[in-house]
Amino acid sequence: MARDPVCGKEIDEAAVRAVTGQTAYGAPEVDPTKGTRRFHEGVWYYFDTLDCRSKFLASPDTYIKKAAS
Ligand SMILES: [Zn+2]
């Protein structure tokens, strides 16, 4: 299980990665309501909502430090 660095909620990585379909151009499409993830400085971070991801992206260092402690 991964942990959302913003709210601390446990995230099911498999659900986040589950592909729900394909875009018109053949790119995999995922359902953002099931969570999302972001690659940041060599690590994947998982979020339960786009809201949490936005907070993380606004100030990643704040949340990375909090998650590590
Ligand atoms: Zn969250």
PDB file of the backbone (N, CA, C, O) and the ligand in Angstrom, with CONECT records:
HET     ZN  A 101       1
ATOM      1  N   MET A   1       0.842  -1.209   0.000  1.00  0.00           N
ATOM      2  CA  MET A   1       0.000   0.000   0.000  1.00  0.00           C
ATOM      3  C   MET A   1       0.873   1.254   0.000  1.00  0.00           C
ATOM      4  O   MET A   1       1.870   1.339   0.717  1.00  0.00           O
ATOM      5  N   ALA A   2       0.484   2.191  -0.796  1.00  0.00           N
ATOM      6  CA  ALA A   2       1.140   3.492  -0.778  1.00  0.00           C
ATOM      7  C   ALA A   2       0.322   4.418   0.131  1.00  0.00           C
ATOM      8  O   ALA A   2      -0.841   4.151   0.435  1.00  0.00           O
ATOM      9  N   ARG A   3       0.954   5.494   0.545  1.00  0.00           N
ATOM     10  CA  ARG A   3       0.243   6.421   1.410  1.00  0.00           C
ATOM     11  C   ARG A   3       0.212   7.802   0.746  1.00  0.00           C
ATOM     12  O   ARG A   3       1.212   8.293   0.223  1.00  0.00           O
ATOM     13  N   ASP A   4      -0.957   8.394   0.791  1.00  0.00           N
ATOM     14  CA  ASP A   4      -1.120   9.749   0.278  1.00  0.00           C
ATOM     15  C   ASP A   4      -0.316  10.700   1.176  1.00  0.00           C
ATOM     16  O   ASP A   4      -0.615  10.818   2.364  1.00  0.00           O
ATOM     17  N   PRO A   5       0.696  11.376   0.626  1.00  0.00           N
ATOM     18  CA  PRO A   5       1.535  12.222   1.477  1.00  0.00           C
ATOM     19  C   PRO A   5       0.814  13.468   1.979  1.00  0.00           C
ATOM     20  O   PRO A   5       1.293  14.135   2.896  1.00  0.00           O
ATOM     21  N   VAL A   6      -0.321  13.782   1.391  1.00  0.00           N
ATOM     22  CA  VAL A   6      -1.040  14.998   1.788  1.00  0.00           C
ATOM     23  C   VAL A   6      -1.991  14.721   2.950  1.00  0.00           C
ATOM     24  O   VAL A   6      -1.933  15.401   3.974  1.00  0.00           O
ATOM     25  N   CYS A   7      -2.865  13.729   2.796  1.00  0.00           N
ATOM     26  CA  CYS A   7      -3.864  13.478   3.839  1.00  0.00           C
ATOM     27  C   CYS A   7      -3.552  12.224   4.650  1.00  0.00           C
ATOM     28  O   CYS A   7      -4.190  11.976   5.673  1.00  0.00           O
ATOM     29  N   GLY A   8      -2.558  11.413   4.195  1.00  0.00           N
ATOM     30  CA  GLY A   8      -2.163  10.251   4.969  1.00  0.00           C
ATOM     31  C   GLY A   8      -2.994   9.015   4.715  1.00  0.00           C
ATOM     32  O   GLY A   8      -2.770   7.984   5.348  1.00  0.00           O
ATOM     33  N   LYS A   9      -3.945   9.090   3.806  1.00  0.00           N
ATOM     34  CA  LYS A   9      -4.815   7.961   3.511  1.00  0.00           C
ATOM     35  C   LYS A   9      -4.048   6.884   2.748  1.00  0.00           C
ATOM     36  O   LYS A   9      -3.192   7.204   1.924  1.00  0.00           O
ATOM     37  N   GLU A  10      -4.341   5.626   3.011  1.00  0.00           N
ATOM     38  CA  GLU A  10      -3.690   4.544   2.274  1.00  0.00           C
ATOM     39  C   GLU A  10      -4.314   4.412   0.893  1.00  0.00           C
ATOM     40  O   GLU A  10      -5.533   4.477   0.735  1.00  0.00           O
ATOM     41  N   ILE A  11      -3.456   4.226  -0.097  1.00  0.00           N
ATOM     42  CA  ILE A  11      -3.901   4.182  -1.486  1.00  0.00           C
ATOM     43  C   ILE A  11      -3.606   2.807  -2.066  1.00  0.00           C
ATOM     44  O   ILE A  11      -2.517   2.263  -1.883  1.00  0.00           O
ATOM     45  N   ASP A  12      -4.577   2.259  -2.760  1.00  0.00           N
ATOM     46  CA  ASP A  12      -4.391   0.984  -3.450  1.00  0.00           C
ATOM     47  C   ASP A  12      -3.763   1.281  -4.813  1.00  0.00           C
ATOM     48  O   ASP A  12      -4.430   1.764  -5.728  1.00  0.00           O
ATOM     49  N   GLU A  13      -2.464   0.983  -4.929  1.00  0.00           N
ATOM     50  CA  GLU A  13      -1.751   1.328  -6.168  1.00  0.00           C
ATOM     51  C   GLU A  13      -2.371   0.657  -7.390  1.00  0.00           C
ATOM     52  O   GLU A  13      -2.415   1.241  -8.473  1.00  0.00           O
ATOM     53  N   ALA A  14      -2.845  -0.562  -7.211  1.00  0.00           N
ATOM     54  CA  ALA A  14      -3.422  -1.300  -8.327  1.00  0.00           C
ATOM     55  C   ALA A  14      -4.659  -0.585  -8.872  1.00  0.00           C
ATOM     56  O   ALA A  14      -4.878  -0.549 -10.083  1.00  0.00           O
ATOM     57  N   ALA A  15      -5.462  -0.019  -7.978  1.00  0.00           N
ATOM     58  CA  ALA A  15      -6.663   0.682  -8.405  1.00  0.00           C
ATOM     59  C   ALA A  15      -6.310   1.953  -9.155  1.00  0.00           C
ATOM     60  O   ALA A  15      -6.974   2.324 -10.123  1.00  0.00           O
ATOM     61  N   VAL A  16      -5.262   2.610  -8.699  1.00  0.00           N
ATOM     62  CA  VAL A  16      -4.847   3.846  -9.357  1.00  0.00           C
ATOM     63  C   VAL A  16      -4.360   3.557 -10.773  1.00  0.00           C
ATOM     64  O   VAL A  16      -4.608   4.319 -11.708  1.00  0.00           O
ATOM     65  N   ARG A  17      -3.660   2.432 -10.900  1.00  0.00           N
ATOM     66  CA  ARG A  17      -3.077   2.115 -12.214  1.00  0.00           C
ATOM     67  C   ARG A  17      -4.061   1.450 -13.166  1.00  0.00           C
ATOM     68  O   ARG A  17      -3.802   1.341 -14.364  1.00  0.00           O
ATOM     69  N   ALA A  18      -5.198   1.003 -12.624  1.00  0.00           N
ATOM     70  CA  ALA A  18      -6.151   0.287 -13.462  1.00  0.00           C
ATOM     71  C   ALA A  18      -6.601   1.158 -14.625  1.00  0.00           C
ATOM     72  O   ALA A  18      -7.040   2.294 -14.445  1.00  0.00           O
ATOM     73  N   VAL A  19      -6.482   0.609 -15.790  1.00  0.00           N
ATOM     74  CA  VAL A  19      -6.850   1.355 -16.992  1.00  0.00           C
ATOM     75  C   VAL A  19      -8.337   1.166 -17.251  1.00  0.00           C
ATOM     76  O   VAL A  19      -8.823   0.036 -17.293  1.00  0.00           O
ATOM     77  N   THR A  20      -9.058   2.258 -17.424  1.00  0.00           N
ATOM     78  CA  THR A  20     -10.503   2.178 -17.611  1.00  0.00           C
ATOM     79  C   THR A  20     -10.876   2.230 -19.086  1.00  0.00           C
ATOM     80  O   THR A  20     -12.023   1.967 -19.450  1.00  0.00           O
ATOM     81  N   GLY A  21      -9.921   2.564 -19.926  1.00  0.00           N
ATOM     82  CA  GLY A  21     -10.229   2.660 -21.348  1.00  0.00           C
ATOM     83  C   GLY A  21      -9.059   3.255 -22.086  1.00  0.00           C
ATOM     84  O   GLY A  21      -7.945   3.341 -21.569  1.00  0.00           O
ATOM     85  N   GLN A  22      -9.332   3.661 -23.295  1.00  0.00           N
ATOM     86  CA  GLN A  22      -8.278   4.268 -24.088  1.00  0.00           C
ATOM     87  C   GLN A  22      -8.780   5.568 -24.678  1.00  0.00           C
ATOM     88  O   GLN A  22      -9.962   5.708 -24.993  1.00  0.00           O
ATOM     89  N   THR A  23      -7.885   6.502 -24.821  1.00  0.00           N
ATOM     90  CA  THR A  23      -8.256   7.759 -25.467  1.00  0.00           C
ATOM     91  C   THR A  23      -8.339   7.521 -26.965  1.00  0.00           C
ATOM     92  O   THR A  23      -7.983   6.446 -27.450  1.00  0.00           O
ATOM     93  N   ALA A  24      -8.797   8.496 -27.680  1.00  0.00           N
ATOM     94  CA  ALA A  24      -8.924   8.381 -29.134  1.00  0.00           C
ATOM     95  C   ALA A  24      -7.584   8.096 -29.793  1.00  0.00           C
ATOM     96  O   ALA A  24      -7.537   7.562 -30.901  1.00  0.00           O
ATOM     97  N   TYR A  25      -6.515   8.442 -29.131  1.00  0.00           N
ATOM     98  CA  TYR A  25      -5.180   8.250 -29.702  1.00  0.00           C
ATOM     99  C   TYR A  25      -4.508   6.987 -29.182  1.00  0.00           C
ATOM    100  O   TYR A  25      -3.329   6.760 -29.452  1.00  0.00           O
ATOM    101  N   GLY A  26      -5.243   6.160 -28.438  1.00  0.00           N
ATOM    102  CA  GLY A  26      -4.697   4.888 -27.989  1.00  0.00           C
ATOM    103  C   GLY A  26      -3.910   4.962 -26.698  1.00  0.00           C
ATOM    104  O   GLY A  26      -3.330   3.963 -26.273  1.00  0.00           O
ATOM    105  N   ALA A  27      -3.877   6.117 -26.071  1.00  0.00           N
ATOM    106  CA  ALA A  27      -3.181   6.229 -24.796  1.00  0.00           C
ATOM    107  C   ALA A  27      -4.058   5.663 -23.686  1.00  0.00           C
ATOM    108  O   ALA A  27      -5.278   5.826 -23.725  1.00  0.00           O
ATOM    109  N   PRO A  28      -3.461   5.001 -22.700  1.00  0.00           N
ATOM    110  CA  PRO A  28      -4.283   4.465 -21.621  1.00  0.00           C
ATOM    111  C   PRO A  28      -4.966   5.573 -20.830  1.00  0.00           C
ATOM    112  O   PRO A  28      -4.390   6.632 -20.580  1.00  0.00           O
ATOM    113  N   GLU A  29      -6.196   5.301 -20.448  1.00  0.00           N
ATOM    114  CA  GLU A  29      -6.967   6.279 -19.702  1.00  0.00           C
ATOM    115  C   GLU A  29      -7.275   5.696 -18.333  1.00  0.00           C
ATOM    116  O   GLU A  29      -7.679   4.537 -18.232  1.00  0.00           O
ATOM    117  N   VAL A  30      -7.095   6.466 -17.297  1.00  0.00           N
ATOM    118  CA  VAL A  30      -7.414   5.982 -15.958  1.00  0.00           C
ATOM    119  C   VAL A  30      -8.499   6.864 -15.353  1.00  0.00           C
ATOM    120  O   VAL A  30      -8.724   7.992 -15.791  1.00  0.00           O
ATOM    121  N   ASP A  31      -9.160   6.328 -14.343  1.00  0.00           N
ATOM    122  CA  ASP A  31     -10.228   7.068 -13.698  1.00  0.00           C
ATOM    123  C   ASP A  31      -9.656   7.878 -12.535  1.00  0.00           C
ATOM    124  O   ASP A  31      -9.271   7.299 -11.519  1.00  0.00           O
ATOM    125  N   PRO A  32      -9.592   9.196 -12.662  1.00  0.00           N
ATOM    126  CA  PRO A  32      -8.965  10.001 -11.602  1.00  0.00           C
ATOM    127  C   PRO A  32      -9.737   9.992 -10.289  1.00  0.00           C
ATOM    128  O   PRO A  32      -9.188  10.379  -9.257  1.00  0.00           O
ATOM    129  N   THR A  33     -10.998   9.560 -10.301  1.00  0.00           N
ATOM    130  CA  THR A  33     -11.746   9.503  -9.050  1.00  0.00           C
ATOM    131  C   THR A  33     -11.287   8.333  -8.187  1.00  0.00           C
ATOM    132  O   THR A  33     -11.595   8.284  -6.996  1.00  0.00           O
ATOM    133  N   LYS A  34     -10.550   7.384  -8.780  1.00  0.00           N
ATOM    134  CA  LYS A  34     -10.031   6.254  -8.015  1.00  0.00           C
ATOM    135  C   LYS A  34      -8.633   6.551  -7.479  1.00  0.00           C
ATOM    136  O   LYS A  34      -7.960   5.679  -6.929  1.00  0.00           O
ATOM    137  N   GLY A  35      -8.224   7.778  -7.650  1.00  0.00           N
ATOM    138  CA  GLY A  35      -6.900   8.157  -7.190  1.00  0.00           C
ATOM    139  C   GLY A  35      -6.013   8.481  -8.363  1.00  0.00           C
ATOM    140  O   GLY A  35      -6.332   8.199  -9.518  1.00  0.00           O
ATOM    141  N   THR A  36      -4.902   9.075  -8.037  1.00  0.00           N
ATOM    142  CA  THR A  36      -3.986   9.462  -9.084  1.00  0.00           C
ATOM    143  C   THR A  36      -2.575   9.378  -8.541  1.00  0.00           C
ATOM    144  O   THR A  36      -2.379   9.186  -7.341  1.00  0.00           O
ATOM    145  N   ARG A  37      -1.605   9.518  -9.400  1.00  0.00           N
ATOM    146  CA  ARG A  37      -0.226   9.430  -8.938  1.00  0.00           C
ATOM    147  C   ARG A  37       0.614  10.417  -9.721  1.00  0.00           C
ATOM    148  O   ARG A  37       0.197  10.950 -10.750  1.00  0.00           O
ATOM    149  N   ARG A  38       1.787  10.640  -9.212  1.00  0.00           N
ATOM    150  CA  ARG A  38       2.653  11.634  -9.821  1.00  0.00           C
ATOM    151  C   ARG A  38       4.098  11.216  -9.583  1.00  0.00           C
ATOM    152  O   ARG A  38       4.473  10.853  -8.468  1.00  0.00           O
ATOM    153  N   PHE A  39       4.904  11.270 -10.634  1.00  0.00           N
ATOM    154  CA  PHE A  39       6.319  10.935 -10.517  1.00  0.00           C
ATOM    155  C   PHE A  39       7.071  12.200 -10.154  1.00  0.00           C
ATOM    156  O   PHE A  39       7.048  13.184 -10.893  1.00  0.00           O
ATOM    157  N   HIS A  40       7.732  12.165  -9.016  1.00  0.00           N
ATOM    158  CA  HIS A  40       8.415  13.372  -8.539  1.00  0.00           C
ATOM    159  C   HIS A  40       9.783  12.992  -7.995  1.00  0.00           C
ATOM    160  O   HIS A  40       9.898  12.240  -7.027  1.00  0.00           O
ATOM    161  N   GLU A  41      10.824  13.529  -8.638  1.00  0.00           N
ATOM    162  CA  GLU A  41      12.204  13.304  -8.206  1.00  0.00           C
ATOM    163  C   GLU A  41      12.502  11.822  -7.958  1.00  0.00           C
ATOM    164  O   GLU A  41      13.044  11.451  -6.917  1.00  0.00           O
ATOM    165  N   GLY A  42      12.140  10.993  -8.923  1.00  0.00           N
ATOM    166  CA  GLY A  42      12.498   9.576  -8.869  1.00  0.00           C
ATOM    167  C   GLY A  42      11.560   8.688  -8.094  1.00  0.00           C
ATOM    168  O   GLY A  42      11.808   7.487  -7.987  1.00  0.00           O
ATOM    169  N   VAL A  43      10.495   9.230  -7.550  1.00  0.00           N
ATOM    170  CA  VAL A  43       9.576   8.437  -6.732  1.00  0.00           C
ATOM    171  C   VAL A  43       8.140   8.679  -7.213  1.00  0.00           C
ATOM    172  O   VAL A  43       7.768   9.795  -7.576  1.00  0.00           O
ATOM    173  N   TRP A  44       7.350   7.606  -7.205  1.00  0.00           N
ATOM    174  CA  TRP A  44       5.923   7.767  -7.478  1.00  0.00           C
ATOM    175  C   TRP A  44       5.211   8.120  -6.182  1.00  0.00           C
ATOM    176  O   TRP A  44       5.393   7.460  -5.159  1.00  0.00           O
ATOM    177  N   TYR A  45       4.414   9.146  -6.236  1.00  0.00           N
ATOM    178  CA  TYR A  45       3.570   9.506  -5.096  1.00  0.00           C
ATOM    179  C   TYR A  45       2.123   9.275  -5.491  1.00  0.00           C
ATOM    180  O   TYR A  45       1.713   9.570  -6.614  1.00  0.00           O
ATOM    181  N   TYR A  46       1.361   8.744  -4.550  1.00  0.00           N
ATOM    182  CA  TYR A  46      -0.037   8.397  -4.825  1.00  0.00           C
ATOM    183  C   TYR A  46      -0.965   9.317  -4.044  1.00  0.00           C
ATOM    184  O   TYR A  46      -0.683   9.702  -2.910  1.00  0.00           O
ATOM    185  N   PHE A  47      -2.082   9.658  -4.684  1.00  0.00           N
ATOM    186  CA  PHE A  47      -3.043  10.571  -4.063  1.00  0.00           C
ATOM    187  C   PHE A  47      -4.443  10.018  -4.239  1.00  0.00           C
ATOM    188  O   PHE A  47      -4.749   9.399  -5.258  1.00  0.00           O
ATOM    189  N   ASP A  48      -5.294  10.239  -3.246  1.00  0.00           N
ATOM    190  CA  ASP A  48      -6.657   9.730  -3.361  1.00  0.00           C
ATOM    191  C   ASP A  48      -7.520  10.647  -4.219  1.00  0.00           C
ATOM    192  O   ASP A  48      -8.503  10.203  -4.811  1.00  0.00           O
ATOM    193  N   THR A  49      -7.163  11.898  -4.286  1.00  0.00           N
ATOM    194  CA  THR A  49      -7.963  12.835  -5.086  1.00  0.00           C
ATOM    195  C   THR A  49      -7.039  13.789  -5.837  1.00  0.00           C
ATOM    196  O   THR A  49      -5.867  13.943  -5.495  1.00  0.00           O
ATOM    197  N   LEU A  50      -7.586  14.415  -6.854  1.00  0.00           N
ATOM    198  CA  LEU A  50      -6.821  15.415  -7.597  1.00  0.00           C
ATOM    199  C   LEU A  50      -6.538  16.621  -6.708  1.00  0.00           C
ATOM    200  O   LEU A  50      -5.555  17.338  -6.897  1.00  0.00           O
ATOM    201  N   ASP A  51      -7.412  16.824  -5.747  1.00  0.00           N
ATOM    202  CA  ASP A  51      -7.250  17.905  -4.792  1.00  0.00           C
ATOM    203  C   ASP A  51      -5.954  17.738  -3.996  1.00  0.00           C
ATOM    204  O   ASP A  51      -5.181  18.682  -3.837  1.00  0.00           O
ATOM    205  N   CYS A  52      -5.735  16.511  -3.498  1.00  0.00           N
ATOM    206  CA  CYS A  52      -4.510  16.226  -2.757  1.00  0.00           C
ATOM    207  C   CYS A  52      -3.292  16.392  -3.663  1.00  0.00           C
ATOM    208  O   CYS A  52      -2.255  16.900  -3.238  1.00  0.00           O
ATOM    209  N   ARG A  53      -3.431  15.960  -4.910  1.00  0.00           N
ATOM    210  CA  ARG A  53      -2.310  16.084  -5.830  1.00  0.00           C
ATOM    211  C   ARG A  53      -1.973  17.554  -6.061  1.00  0.00           C
ATOM    212  O   ARG A  53      -0.799  17.921  -6.120  1.00  0.00           O
ATOM    213  N   SER A  54      -2.981  18.382  -6.188  1.00  0.00           N
ATOM    214  CA  SER A  54      -2.745  19.809  -6.402  1.00  0.00           C
ATOM    215  C   SER A  54      -2.007  20.418  -5.223  1.00  0.00           C
ATOM    216  O   SER A  54      -1.098  21.229  -5.399  1.00  0.00           O
ATOM    217  N   LYS A  55      -2.407  20.021  -4.014  1.00  0.00           N
ATOM    218  CA  LYS A  55      -1.739  20.533  -2.815  1.00  0.00           C
ATOM    219  C   LYS A  55      -0.290  20.092  -2.793  1.00  0.00           C
ATOM    220  O   LYS A  55       0.603  20.874  -2.466  1.00  0.00           O
ATOM    221  N   PHE A  56      -0.060  18.836  -3.143  1.00  0.00           N
ATOM    222  CA  PHE A  56       1.299  18.306  -3.171  1.00  0.00           C
ATOM    223  C   PHE A  56       2.145  19.070  -4.176  1.00  0.00           C
ATOM    224  O   PHE A  56       3.270  19.467  -3.874  1.00  0.00           O
ATOM    225  N   LEU A  57       1.601  19.275  -5.376  1.00  0.00           N
ATOM    226  CA  LEU A  57       2.367  19.940  -6.431  1.00  0.00           C
ATOM    227  C   LEU A  57       2.655  21.393  -6.090  1.00  0.00           C
ATOM    228  O   LEU A  57       3.640  21.963  -6.559  1.00  0.00           O
ATOM    229  N   ALA A  58       1.802  21.985  -5.283  1.00  0.00           N
ATOM    230  CA  ALA A  58       2.014  23.375  -4.898  1.00  0.00           C
ATOM    231  C   ALA A  58       3.212  23.502  -3.963  1.00  0.00           C
ATOM    232  O   ALA A  58       3.886  24.532  -3.949  1.00  0.00           O
ATOM    233  N   SER A  59       3.475  22.456  -3.183  1.00  0.00           N
ATOM    234  CA  SER A  59       4.556  22.511  -2.206  1.00  0.00           C
ATOM    235  C   SER A  59       5.061  21.111  -1.884  1.00  0.00           C
ATOM    236  O   SER A  59       4.890  20.639  -0.760  1.00  0.00           O
ATOM    237  N   PRO A  60       5.685  20.436  -2.858  1.00  0.00           N
ATOM    238  CA  PRO A  60       6.060  19.020  -2.650  1.00  0.00           C
ATOM    239  C   PRO A  60       6.978  18.777  -1.463  1.00  0.00           C
ATOM    240  O   PRO A  60       6.808  17.795  -0.741  1.00  0.00           O
ATOM    241  N   ASP A  61       7.933  19.644  -1.256  1.00  0.00           N
ATOM    242  CA  ASP A  61       8.903  19.413  -0.178  1.00  0.00           C
ATOM    243  C   ASP A  61       8.243  19.340   1.190  1.00  0.00           C
ATOM    244  O   ASP A  61       8.656  18.556   2.044  1.00  0.00           O
ATOM    245  N   THR A  62       7.228  20.150   1.394  1.00  0.00           N
ATOM    246  CA  THR A  62       6.511  20.148   2.668  1.00  0.00           C
ATOM    247  C   THR A  62       5.961  18.762   2.969  1.00  0.00           C
ATOM    248  O   THR A  62       6.101  18.254   4.082  1.00  0.00           O
ATOM    249  N   TYR A  63       5.325  18.149   1.952  1.00  0.00           N
ATOM    250  CA  TYR A  63       4.673  16.868   2.161  1.00  0.00           C
ATOM    251  C   TYR A  63       5.658  15.705   2.172  1.00  0.00           C
ATOM    252  O   TYR A  63       5.446  14.717   2.875  1.00  0.00           O
ATOM    253  N   ILE A  64       6.740  15.818   1.391  1.00  0.00           N
ATOM    254  CA  ILE A  64       7.742  14.756   1.386  1.00  0.00           C
ATOM    255  C   ILE A  64       8.399  14.647   2.755  1.00  0.00           C
ATOM    256  O   ILE A  64       8.603  13.543   3.261  1.00  0.00           O
ATOM    257  N   LYS A  65       8.725  15.769   3.348  1.00  0.00           N
ATOM    258  CA  LYS A  65       9.345  15.768   4.679  1.00  0.00           C
ATOM    259  C   LYS A  65       8.409  15.189   5.709  1.00  0.00           C
ATOM    260  O   LYS A  65       8.816  14.423   6.583  1.00  0.00           O
ATOM    261  N   LYS A  66       7.134  15.569   5.597  1.00  0.00           N
ATOM    262  CA  LYS A  66       6.150  15.096   6.563  1.00  0.00           C
ATOM    263  C   LYS A  66       5.979  13.576   6.446  1.00  0.00           C
ATOM    264  O   LYS A  66       5.838  12.884   7.454  1.00  0.00           O
ATOM    265  N   ALA A  67       5.992  13.064   5.214  1.00  0.00           N
ATOM    266  CA  ALA A  67       5.791  11.633   4.986  1.00  0.00           C
ATOM    267  C   ALA A  67       6.998  10.829   5.484  1.00  0.00           C
ATOM    268  O   ALA A  67       6.854   9.685   5.915  1.00  0.00           O
ATOM    269  N   ALA A  68       8.184  11.437   5.420  1.00  0.00           N
ATOM    270  CA  ALA A  68       9.410  10.720   5.790  1.00  0.00           C
ATOM    271  C   ALA A  68       9.596  10.666   7.297  1.00  0.00           C
ATOM    272  O   ALA A  68      10.283   9.778   7.803  1.00  0.00           O
ATOM    273  N   SER A  69       9.003  11.592   8.011  1.00  0.00           N
ATOM    274  CA  SER A  69       9.230  11.658   9.457  1.00  0.00           C
ATOM    275  C   SER A  69       8.305  10.708  10.207  1.00  0.00           C
ATOM    276  O   SER A  69       8.360  10.633  11.434  1.00  0.00           O
TER     277      SER A  69
HETATM  278 ZN    ZN A 101      -5.506  12.609   0.046  1.00  0.00          ZN2+
END
